[in-house]
Amino acid sequence: MPHTLIPTATSKTSETREAHGAPGSRWNSVRAVLDAIPDPAWITTRNGRLRLANRAAAECYGYQEEEWRNLNIASLIGCEQEDFSAVARILAEEGYYYFEAEHRCRDGRTFPGEARLTLAIVQRATVCIVIAHDNTLLHDAESAFRKSRERFKKVFEYAATGMNILLPEGYFLQSNQAFCDFVGYSSEELRGMTVADLTHPDDLDKTARIMNEIRDGKHRHINIEKRFLNKQGDVVWGAVSATWIYNAQGRPDYGIALVQDITDYKKNREALEHERWFLQTVVDGVVDPLIVVDLDYRILMMNRAAGKAGQGTPRDGELCYRYFHRQEAPCCDDYHPCPLAEVKRTGNPVTVVHYQAAGDGSQRIFEVQASPYRNRDGELCGIIESSRDITYLFEAEEQLREKETRLNYLVQHDTLTSLPNRDHFYTRLRKTMQTAGKTGNRAAVLLLDLDRFKNINESLGHDLGDRVLCRVADRLRRCLRDSDLVARSGGDEFVIILEEIQDVAHIDIVARKIHKALSPLLEIDSYQLCVTGSLGISVYPEDGADAEDLMRAADTALFRAKENGRNTYQFYTPDMNARSCELLLLESSLRRGIEQQELVLHYQPQIDLFTGHVRGMEALVRWNHPQRGMIPPGDFIPLAEETGLIVPMGEWVLREACRQNRRWQTLGFSPVRITVNISARQFLKGDLVQMVADVLEETALDPGFLELEITESMVMDDVETAIFIMAQLAALGVHLAIDDFGTGYSSLAHLKRFPLTTLKIDRAFVKDLTVNGEDEAIVRAIVALAHSLDLQVIAEGIETEEQYLFLKERGCEQGQGFLFSKPLPADKIRTFLRPLMVY
Ligand SMILES: Nc1nc2c(ncn2[C@@H]2O[C@@H]3COP(=O)(O)O[C@H]4[C@@H](O)[C@H](n5cnc6c(=O)[nH]c(N)nc65)O[C@@H]4COP(=O)(O)O[C@H]3[C@H]2O)c(=O)[nH]1
């Protein structure tokens, strides 16, 4: 680029002189200097007319060399001509002027520029040196800076987050509106305050420590959540994020602290935490383990009990099967059905049972209940699962089952013999009959009653009686097949069911087998006992359509078997039924008769055959039946014996007879002995002696005026027991007579041991006494025997004079019979008590 030299014009004015003072050769050195200046530079006259321009000016403003000379500097540097006059004046006074304006180029382009104008004397001429500078870059930078500042200011000012500039000592240098709003102080007020002034007392220590550490250069950045106290004294929470700017010495210069108002967030979080705490407390309060599991088996929540049941502290996202069962896969077998899978399958709450081995090796059983856990849209997200150890329930159930089984056994079995009991028997009998009904086969019921078992019980004691029953039960069990049922139906009664009988002869065989099994002597303690039994047999379907009918038939047959002389068996036949009915009716009516006091006593005098005096009265019971009239004892005594009614009835007879005798005595009649019949059942009943003693005491009758009649067979059945009882009765002072003597088989040896006073000759011998030589011989023998044993003899059934005389002649001291009197009611028999009759 060639040097630009402005051609000068010669002028006579001072200015022209000055300008003229810059001829080409003289100015060459000046021009060289100007060109060395990187900025545009000119030499002008004091009025601004251009004389010399450097290369930079030509490049910057775009003028050609010849164009400069017509230009005034004012038009280039943005200074109007008139203004430049003012500039020229200042220049003249000051010698220097600085000027910034819009510079204009030849092509009309403008740019911000500056111009430094300096008056100088060059080549003895006063000139103005103008150096311009393009400030475009500076202007741009300044403008950018200004804008950025502006923006920052706005950001600072309008930011929703609180912003502060802090000094390391904690003073607020500058705070934005958001922070002012947060703490309630104006930025002016804050300027004199420190961080500590705004900090909640509980957070003061922590804040002070952090500020110290910042000052010590330990933290450039901090992020904390803390409580502030606002101007109103309320607690507000702020999340503080501060960055510290360090100075050249490496010390914190100032800090920029952003404070986010998290009061609401904190409150929400606190509420949420409280809610969570509440929820956790509630679930922890559940004693059973409770967990929430998502669809991937991850545990979302659990209570304390579940924590105890699992393996230590669960990790985040812990899998339920791993935590609770130490498995690597979800539960799936019958011992561990998967509740989640079940809920997924059914979509409903489910209950499954888990079997688990406990630490001690025992097996525990858990009931697991799982409900679907759904989101707000109702989609399944997992399950809520609770489990309960129900081992104890199973154990209790097991125990209950065992108890029930035991109870069922007890309910169905006889405690003494362990044989099935009556209820069990009936249940089985009904089943048997049903089966027999279907198959067309027969079934049989065998009712076994032990003969005279009562004697054993009452004479040898109940303990021994029980042992006999057990041994009999054993024998029966052993002699019967497993398919047959043998039960104890009560007392000394056993009952046997035979099933599926194709041939009735088979029943016969079994009945014999039973008798055979019972026949060997039973050895118990020192006793050898002969136990026999009578069997009544009924057959299905012939003898009864239902169990009760069949039993009734067997019972009837048993009765007949006993009547037939015991130790035998009897099949039921239909004709037995009529008699059974009759007996049944009689029994209930007799029972009622005893209650209604329909029994009466008649008395028959017993006469001293030698003196004719009444020596005694025999009390004979009658039943004054409201419809049937006076019923003789022969028609109801056997039934009373069989049903046991004889016991209360006999007691009544004894009491009434004693009372009557005592009444006669108190009425002044000469005392006589009263004879009362004692039945076999009464005799063997354990309390006979006590009962007699009580009645005597009650009626105040002297025992010497009471005679008890027992039959020959009663004492001969069990001699030892009889002697024992008789001895006790005799000890009371009561007389004892053997009734119907001669009909049984009394041995002399036994008779000698009985504490008797009287033998009574049976009516049957008296009847034909005078015509039958055999009877005569018997009577004679009885009288002789009695006398040899020092016993009195009385003959009954004396109807004729011949009989009376005959007996008297044969030495029989006493007698009774129709010849003297029939049995009469008490009021009528009194006549016998007055004058003594002599024949
Ligand atoms: N043909 C005839 N009979 C005569 C004559 N003299 C008396 N008799 C009857 O002979 C029976 C005598 O009583 P028993 O041999 O002890 O025989 C009694 C006795 O074994 C029993 N009995 C009566 N009352 C009672 C009682 O209170 N308790 C008990 N256990 N048995 C009684 O009933 C049986 C029958 O009693 P009864 O019918 O009262 O019959 C009485 C009586 O009426 C006579 O000259 N000719």
The ligand as a Tripos MOL2 file, in Angstrom:
@<TRIPOS>MOLECULE
LIG
   46    52     1     0     0
SMALL
NO_CHARGES

@<TRIPOS>ATOM
      1 N1       -105.1270 -126.0670   99.3580 N.pl3     1 LIG1
      2 C1       -104.8490 -125.6070  100.5410 C.ar      1 LIG1
      3 N2       -104.0750 -124.5520  100.6210 N.ar      1 LIG1
      4 C2       -103.8270 -124.0990  101.8620 C.ar      1 LIG1
      5 C3       -104.3640 -124.6590  103.0010 C.ar      1 LIG1
      6 N3       -103.9040 -123.9630  104.0880 N.ar      1 LIG1
      7 C4       -103.1170 -122.9760  103.5790 C.ar      1 LIG1
      8 N4       -103.0760 -123.0550  102.2450 N.ar      1 LIG1
      9 C5       -102.3090 -122.2180  101.2960 C.3       1 LIG1
     10 O1       -100.9860 -122.6450  101.3450 O.3       1 LIG1
     11 C6       -100.1270 -121.5380  101.1020 C.3       1 LIG1
     12 C7        -99.1760 -121.4710  102.2330 C.3       1 LIG1
     13 O2        -98.1610 -120.6280  101.9160 O.3       1 LIG1
     14 P1        -96.7580 -121.0220  101.3370 P.3       1 LIG1
     15 O3        -96.5660 -122.4830  101.3190 O.co2     1 LIG1
     16 O4        -95.7340 -120.2790  102.0330 O.co2     1 LIG1
     17 O5        -96.8440 -120.5910   99.8360 O.3       1 LIG1
     18 C8        -97.0320 -119.2380   99.5400 C.3       1 LIG1
     19 C9        -95.7900 -118.5130   99.4750 C.3       1 LIG1
     20 O6        -94.7660 -119.3230   98.9360 O.3       1 LIG1
     21 C10       -96.1270 -117.4600   98.5270 C.3       1 LIG1
     22 N5        -96.4110 -116.2390   99.2690 N.ar      1 LIG1
     23 C11       -97.5360 -115.8070   99.8110 C.ar      1 LIG1
     24 N6        -97.3700 -114.6200  100.3950 N.ar      1 LIG1
     25 C12       -96.0750 -114.3240  100.2370 C.ar      1 LIG1
     26 C13       -95.2610 -113.2270  100.6150 C.ar      1 LIG1
     27 O7        -95.6930 -112.3100  101.2890 O.2       1 LIG1
     28 N7        -93.9700 -113.2910  100.2690 N.ar      1 LIG1
     29 C14       -93.4660 -114.3490   99.5500 C.ar      1 LIG1
     30 N8        -92.2310 -114.3360   99.2040 N.pl3     1 LIG1
     31 N9        -94.1780 -115.3630   99.1720 N.ar      1 LIG1
     32 C15       -95.4670 -115.3440   99.5200 C.ar      1 LIG1
     33 O8        -97.2550 -117.7670   97.8210 O.3       1 LIG1
     34 C16       -97.5940 -119.0940   98.1550 C.3       1 LIG1
     35 C17       -99.0450 -119.2930   98.0670 C.3       1 LIG1
     36 O9        -99.7000 -118.5860   98.9620 O.3       1 LIG1
     37 P2       -101.2330 -118.6910   99.1300 P.3       1 LIG1
     38 O10      -101.8560 -118.7430   97.7870 O.co2     1 LIG1
     39 O11      -101.6360 -117.6940  100.0650 O.co2     1 LIG1
     40 O12      -101.3580 -120.0780   99.7090 O.3       1 LIG1
     41 C18      -101.0310 -120.3350  101.0340 C.3       1 LIG1
     42 C19      -102.2650 -120.7970  101.7230 C.3       1 LIG1
     43 O13      -103.4590 -120.1510  101.3460 O.3       1 LIG1
     44 C20      -105.1830 -125.7740  102.8750 C.ar      1 LIG1
     45 O14      -105.7100 -126.3710  103.8110 O.2       1 LIG1
     46 N10      -105.4250 -126.2210  101.6290 N.ar      1 LIG1
@<TRIPOS>BOND
     1     1     2 1
     2     2     3 ar
     3     2    46 ar
     4     3     4 ar
     5     4     5 ar
     6     4     8 ar
     7     5     6 ar
     8     5    44 ar
     9     6     7 ar
    10     7     8 ar
    11     8     9 1
    12     9    10 1
    13     9    42 1
    14    10    11 1
    15    11    12 1
    16    11    41 1
    17    12    13 1
    18    13    14 1
    19    14    15 2
    20    14    16 1
    21    14    17 1
    22    17    18 1
    23    18    19 1
    24    18    34 1
    25    19    20 1
    26    19    21 1
    27    21    22 1
    28    21    33 1
    29    22    23 ar
    30    22    32 ar
    31    23    24 ar
    32    24    25 ar
    33    25    26 ar
    34    25    32 ar
    35    26    27 2
    36    26    28 ar
    37    28    29 ar
    38    29    30 1
    39    29    31 ar
    40    31    32 ar
    41    33    34 1
    42    34    35 1
    43    35    36 1
    44    36    37 1
    45    37    38 2
    46    37    39 1
    47    37    40 1
    48    40    41 1
    49    41    42 1
    50    42    43 1
    51    44    45 2
    52    44    46 ar
@<TRIPOS>SUBSTRUCTURE
     1 LIG1         1 GROUP 0 **** ****
